Amino acid sequence: MSEQTQQQAQRQRTRHVVVVGAGMAGVQTAVALRERGFTGPVTLIGAEPHQPYDRPPLSKAVLLGEAEHSAFDVDFEALDITLRLGLDVTALHAGAHRLDTADGPVAYDVLVLATGAEPVRLPGVEGVPGVHLLRTLDDAARLRPVLERRGHVVVVGAGWIGAEFTTAARAAGCEVTVVEAAARPLAGVLPAEVAAPMADWYAGSGARLLTGARVERVEEGSGEEAGAVILADGRTLPAGAVVVGIGARPATGWLAGTGVGLGPDGSITADSALRTSLPDVYAVGDCASFPSARYGERLLVHHWDNALQGPRTVAAAITAAEDGAPPPVYDPVPYFWSEQFGRFVQYAGHHAHADTLLWRGDGADAAWSVCWLRDDALVAVLAVGRPRDLAQGRRLIESGAALDAGRVADPAVPLKSAAL
């Protein structure tokens, strides 16, 4: 590298990187930049006033009072990362490389959007006492007294968060009814035959699951409690509290009209290096979708592992751009886990276009797996209490190896041994 090129690279590395969003994706982006040797100023802006924290413990240890917080073990001062917390970003002026905030404008040279997702709200219940969401540390703090009262709780939505909250509420001694508008839990996420055994987990925990049931309204109770949930068919469910878990959408509404490309699902449409449609602007985590060559479609992944892995690509892309190197490619095997009803559930891959579904074990058993194949290659695996299937399956998905379907379907055969 010539002296002139070295000086140019040094000047570029003094550029100011501003990260909007102080969740997992935002924090890990800032940390990854330092790990890659980036020496310029890095500012991390978070809307919440709390020290940046991890979200998975909110529905477990924090909710049950077993932990007060889940702050990241990151020494921001030692890493020379400037934190600006409790600060809402209200507008982006890309042409001027400027953000508007409640404290005034913030200039940037490089911008990383890591604003995450926001929960979908149940229509018609805004302002009704006793109606809760579970997305933030403050949400968990408000729900802890609900569990301590051990009263009647209605959970709206039998998805991942609904199952995890129900698990915690039953552990705390609450009487729980789960209301799901679809005909089964995890509708739209898993096929009916795979989700069917999971419906029995609710009854096994002592919770009541009502499927095909829609909420008409929530009646007010006394004080901070709800009164009852009225279903569309006229049934009335007593409810001192109502917890809504009906999905999440990218927190990107504030970007409309800024020039940042957004998809129909509201996600920022990043490219394979997690660059947006605007120069010097990147997007990562729950707010961003990316093209997957592995699966031949654009993916929007609302899970912890994506918020952990994506920042490494963003940091590499930023430093590559400054060094004139080729950009990295982000094409992970999506992965997530859920702890519910005494079971450890893991999923890797994307099964939307699979042509074969194979069971490893019986859904009525304590441990079982399901594998999805396309053209004899594994594209996704769901493991319930079979972590080896998940670990081996994830590697098989990454390799794209052809498999022997008969051996895949034999739970006594290690999944890795099914490769041809």
C-alpha positions in Angstrom: 0.0 0.0 0.0 1.4 3.4 -1.0 1.9 6.2 1.5 -0.9 8.1 -0.2 -3.3 5.1 0.0 -2.4 4.6 3.7 -3.1 8.3 4.4 -6.5 8.0 2.6 -7.4 4.9 4.6 -6.5 6.6 7.8 -8.7 9.6 7.0 -11.5 7.2 6.2 -11.2 5.4 9.5 -11.8 8.7 11.3 -15.4 8.8 9.9 -18.1 9.1 12.4 -20.4 6.0 12.6 -23.7 6.5 14.2 -25.8 3.5 15.1 -29.5 4.0 15.7 -30.9 1.3 18.1 -29.2 0.0 21.2 -30.5 -3.5 21.2 -28.5 -6.6 20.4 -27.9 -5.6 16.7 -26.9 -2.0 17.5 -24.6 -3.0 20.4 -22.9 -5.8 18.5 -22.4 -3.5 15.5 -20.5 -1.0 17.6 -18.5 -3.7 19.3 -17.7 -5.4 16.0 -16.4 -2.2 14.5 -13.9 -1.9 17.4 -12.9 -5.6 17.0 -12.1 -5.0 13.4 -9.8 -2.1 14.3 -12.1 0.8 13.4 -10.7 3.8 15.3 -13.1 6.6 14.3 -15.9 7.9 16.6 -18.8 5.5 17.2 -22.1 6.8 18.7 -24.8 4.4 19.8 -28.3 6.0 20.1 -31.0 4.2 22.1 -34.6 5.2 22.6 -34.8 3.6 26.1 -33.1 5.2 29.1 -31.8 1.9 30.3 -28.3 0.6 29.9 -28.4 -1.5 26.7 -29.8 -5.0 27.5 -30.5 -8.4 26.0 -34.2 -9.3 25.4 -34.6 -13.1 25.7 -34.3 -13.0 29.5 -37.3 -10.6 29.7 -39.8 -13.5 29.2 -37.9 -15.7 31.6 -35.6 -14.6 34.5 -36.5 -10.9 34.5 -40.2 -11.6 34.3 -40.1 -14.1 37.1 -38.0 -11.8 39.4 -35.0 -14.1 39.2 -32.9 -11.2 37.7 -33.3 -7.4 37.8 -32.0 -6.7 34.4 -30.2 -8.3 31.4 -27.7 -5.6 30.6 -25.0 -6.5 28.1 -21.6 -7.1 29.6 -19.9 -4.5 27.5 -17.5 -1.8 28.7 -18.6 1.0 26.3 -16.3 3.5 27.9 -13.2 1.2 27.4 -14.3 0.7 23.8 -14.7 4.4 23.3 -18.3 4.0 22.2 -20.5 7.1 23.0 -23.9 6.2 24.4 -26.8 8.5 24.0 -29.7 6.8 25.7 -33.4 7.8 26.2 -33.2 9.7 22.9 -35.7 9.3 20.1 -34.6 9.8 16.5 -37.4 11.5 14.6 -36.1 12.1 11.1 -33.3 11.3 8.7 -31.9 13.8 6.2 -29.7 11.6 4.1 -28.5 14.4 1.8 -27.2 16.3 4.7 -26.0 13.2 6.6 -28.0 14.3 9.6 -30.5 12.9 12.1 -33.1 14.9 14.0 -33.5 14.0 17.6 -35.2 15.5 20.6 -31.8 16.9 21.7 -31.1 18.4 18.3 -29.4 17.3 15.1 -26.8 14.5 15.0 -24.4 14.4 12.1 -23.0 11.2 10.8 -20.6 10.0 8.1 -21.8 6.4 8.2 -25.2 5.4 9.5 -26.4 2.0 10.8 -30.1 1.5 11.3 -30.7 -1.1 14.0 -34.1 0.0 15.2 -35.5 -3.5 15.7 -39.2 -4.4 15.7 -42.2 -3.1 17.5 -45.1 -5.4 18.8 -48.3 -5.5 16.9 -51.0 -4.0 19.1 -54.5 -5.4 19.6 -57.0 -2.9 18.0 -59.4 -1.2 20.3 -57.7 -1.8 23.6 -55.4 1.3 23.7 -55.5 2.8 27.2 -57.5 0.0 28.8 -55.9 -0.8 32.2 -54.4 -4.2 32.6 -53.5 -4.7 28.9 -49.8 -5.4 28.4 -47.1 -6.1 25.8 -43.8 -7.9 26.5 -41.0 -6.3 24.4 -39.0 -4.0 26.7 -37.5 -4.0 30.2 -40.3 -1.7 31.4 -42.9 -4.1 30.0 -41.4 -6.9 32.0 -41.3 -4.7 35.1 -45.0 -3.9 34.7 -45.8 -7.6 34.3 -43.9 -8.8 37.4 -46.7 -7.7 39.8 -49.2 -9.4 37.6 -47.5 -12.7 38.1 -47.1 -12.0 41.8 -50.9 -11.6 42.2 -51.4 -15.1 40.7 -54.7 -14.0 39.2 -56.5 -14.7 35.9 -54.4 -13.8 32.9 -55.6 -14.0 29.3 -52.8 -14.3 26.7 -53.8 -13.2 23.2 -51.7 -15.1 20.6 -50.3 -18.6 20.7 -47.0 -17.8 19.0 -43.5 -18.0 20.5 -43.8 -15.1 22.9 -47.3 -16.2 24.0 -46.0 -19.7 24.8 -43.0 -18.3 26.7 -45.2 -15.9 28.7 -47.7 -18.7 29.4 -44.9 -20.9 30.7 -43.7 -18.2 33.1 -47.2 -17.3 34.3 -48.1 -20.9 35.0 -44.7 -21.3 36.9 -45.8 -18.2 39.0 -49.2 -19.8 39.8 -51.4 -17.8 37.5 -54.6 -19.1 35.9 -54.0 -18.7 32.2 -56.2 -18.8 29.2 -54.6 -18.4 25.8 -56.8 -17.0 22.9 -55.6 -17.7 19.4 -57.5 -16.5 16.3 -56.1 -19.2 14.1 -57.0 -22.9 14.3 -53.8 -23.9 16.0 -50.7 -22.5 17.7 -47.9 -21.1 15.4 -50.2 -20.9 12.4 -48.4 -19.4 9.5 -45.1 -20.4 11.1 -45.2 -24.2 11.1 -47.3 -26.8 9.2 -50.4 -28.0 11.0 -49.1 -31.5 11.6 -45.9 -30.1 13.2 -47.7 -27.6 15.4 -50.4 -30.1 16.5 -48.3 -31.7 19.3 -47.5 -28.3 20.6 -51.2 -27.6 21.3 -51.1 -30.3 23.9 -48.3 -28.6 25.8 -50.7 -25.9 27.0 -53.1 -28.3 28.6 -50.1 -30.2 30.1 -49.0 -27.0 31.8 -52.5 -26.4 33.2 -53.2 -23.5 30.8 -56.4 -23.4 28.7 -56.0 -22.9 25.0 -58.9 -21.5 22.9 -58.2 -21.7 19.1 -60.4 -20.1 16.4 -61.2 -17.4 18.9 -61.1 -13.7 18.3 -61.1 -10.9 20.8 -64.0 -8.4 20.4 -63.0 -6.1 23.3 -61.5 -5.9 26.8 -63.6 -4.6 29.6 -62.1 -2.4 32.2 -61.8 -3.6 35.8 -60.8 -1.8 38.9 -57.6 0.1 39.5 -54.8 -1.1 37.3 -56.4 -4.4 36.4 -58.5 -5.4 33.4 -61.9 -6.9 34.0 -62.8 -9.4 31.3 -62.0 -10.3 27.7 -65.1 -10.5 25.4 -64.7 -12.9 22.5 -66.4 -12.4 19.1 -68.6 -15.4 19.7 -69.9 -13.8 23.0 -67.9 -15.8 25.5 -66.6 -13.8 28.4 -63.2 -14.6 30.0 -62.2 -13.2 33.4 -59.0 -11.4 33.2 -57.1 -9.4 35.7 -54.5 -8.9 33.0 -54.3 -9.3 29.3 -51.0 -9.9 27.6 -50.9 -9.4 23.8 -48.4 -11.4 21.7 -49.7 -11.3 18.2 -46.5 -10.5 16.3 -44.1 -7.7 15.6 -43.2 -5.5 12.6 -40.1 -3.6 11.7 -39.8 -0.3 13.6 -39.3 1.7 10.4 -42.3 4.0 10.1 -40.1 7.1 10.8 -38.1 6.3 7.6 -41.0 6.8 5.1 -40.0 9.4 2.5 -36.4 9.4 3.5 -35.1 7.5 0.5 -34.4 4.3 2.5 -36.0 1.5 0.5 -38.7 -0.3 2.4 -40.4 -3.6 1.5 -44.2 -4.4 1.7 -43.6 -5.8 5.2 -42.0 -2.6 6.4 -38.5 -4.0 6.4 -35.5 -2.0 5.2 -34.5 -3.8 2.0 -30.8 -4.2 2.5 -28.5 -5.9 0.0 -26.2 -8.9 0.6 -23.7 -6.7 2.5 -26.6 -5.1 4.5 -26.3 -1.8 2.7 -29.5 0.1 2.1 -30.6 2.0 -1.0 -28.8 5.1 0.3 -25.0 5.5 0.3 -23.2 5.2 3.7 -26.4 3.8 5.3 -26.6 0.2 6.5 -29.4 -1.8 8.2 -29.2 -4.8 10.5 -31.3 -7.0 12.8 -35.1 -7.1 13.1 -35.7 -4.0 11.0 -33.9 -5.3 7.9 -34.5 -7.9 5.3 -31.7 -9.3 3.1 -31.5 -11.5 -0.1 -30.6 -15.1 0.6 -28.9 -16.9 -2.3 -29.2 -20.0 -0.2 -33.0 -19.9 -0.2 -33.6 -17.8 -3.3 -35.7 -15.2 -1.7 -35.5 -12.2 0.6 -35.6 -13.0 4.3 -36.8 -11.0 7.3 -35.6 -12.8 10.4 -36.9 -11.6 13.8 -34.6 -13.6 16.0 -31.7 -13.1 18.4 -29.1 -15.0 16.3 -29.7 -12.7 13.3 -29.1 -9.7 15.5 -25.9 -11.3 16.7 -24.5 -12.4 13.3 -25.6 -9.5 11.1 -23.5 -6.9 12.9 -20.3 -8.7 12.0 -21.2 -8.3 8.3 -22.1 -4.6 8.8 -18.8 -3.9 10.5 -16.9 -5.8 7.8 -18.8 -3.9 5.1 -18.0 -0.5 6.6 -14.3 -1.3 7.0 -14.2 -2.9 3.5 -15.6 0.2 1.9 -13.0 2.3 3.6 -10.2 0.0 2.6 -11.5 -0.5 -1.0 -12.0 -4.2 -0.4 -14.9 -6.3 -1.8 -18.0 -6.2 0.4 -18.8 -9.3 2.5 -21.9 -11.4 1.8 -24.5 -12.1 4.5 -26.4 -15.3 3.9 -26.8 -17.2 7.2 -28.8 -20.2 8.1 -31.5 -18.6 10.3 -31.6 -20.0 13.8 -33.7 -19.5 16.9 -34.7 -21.2 20.1 -37.5 -21.0 22.6 -37.9 -22.4 26.1 -41.5 -23.3 26.8 -43.5 -25.8 28.9 -40.3 -27.5 30.1 -39.0 -28.0 26.6 -36.1 -26.6 24.6 -37.3 -25.9 21.1 -34.8 -25.0 18.4 -35.2 -24.3 14.7 -32.6 -23.7 11.9 -33.1 -22.9 8.3 -36.2 -21.9 6.2 -38.7 -24.5 5.1 -41.1 -22.5 2.9 -40.2 -24.2 -0.3 -39.3 -27.7 1.0 -40.7 -30.7 -0.9 -40.3 -33.4 1.8 -41.1 -33.4 5.5 -39.7 -36.2 7.6 -40.2 -36.9 11.3 -37.5 -38.2 13.6 -39.5 -39.6 16.5 -43.1 -39.1 17.6 -44.6 -35.7 18.4 -46.2 -37.3 21.5 -42.7 -38.1 22.9 -40.6 -35.8 25.1 -38.0 -35.4 22.3 -38.5 -35.4 18.6 -37.4 -33.6 15.4 -38.7 -32.7 12.0 -36.6 -32.2 8.9 -37.5 -30.5 5.7 -35.7 -31.4 2.5 -35.6 -29.9 -1.0 -34.1 -31.9 -3.8 -32.7 -34.3 -1.2 -30.8 -31.5 0.7 -31.8 -30.4 4.2 -33.2 -26.9 4.2 -34.6 -26.7 7.8 -34.8 -28.7 11.0 -37.0 -28.3 14.1 -35.7 -30.0 17.2 -37.6 -30.5 20.5 -35.2 -31.8 23.1 -32.8 -33.1 20.5 -30.0 -30.6 20.4 -27.7 -32.9 18.5 -30.2 -33.0 15.6 -30.2 -29.2 15.5 -26.4 -28.9 15.6 -25.8 -31.5 13.0 -28.7 -30.4 10.9 -27.5 -26.8 10.8 -24.1 -28.0 9.5 -25.8 -30.1 6.8 -27.9 -27.1 5.7 -24.7 -25.0 5.4 -23.0 -27.7 3.4 -26.0 -28.5 1.1 -25.1 -32.2 1.1 -27.5 -34.7 -0.4 -29.1 -37.0 2.2 -30.6 -40.4 2.4 -34.2 -39.8 3.3 -34.6 -43.2 5.0 -31.7 -42.5 7.3 -33.0 -39.0 8.1 -36.3 -40.5 9.2 -34.6 -42.9 11.6 -34.2 -41.2 14.9 -31.7 -43.8 16.0 -29.3 -42.7 13.2 -27.2 -39.6 13.8 -28.4 -37.0 11.4 -24.9 -36.3 10.1 -24.7 -40.0 9.1 -27.5 -39.5 6.6 -25.2 -37.6 4.2 -24.5 -39.5 1.0 
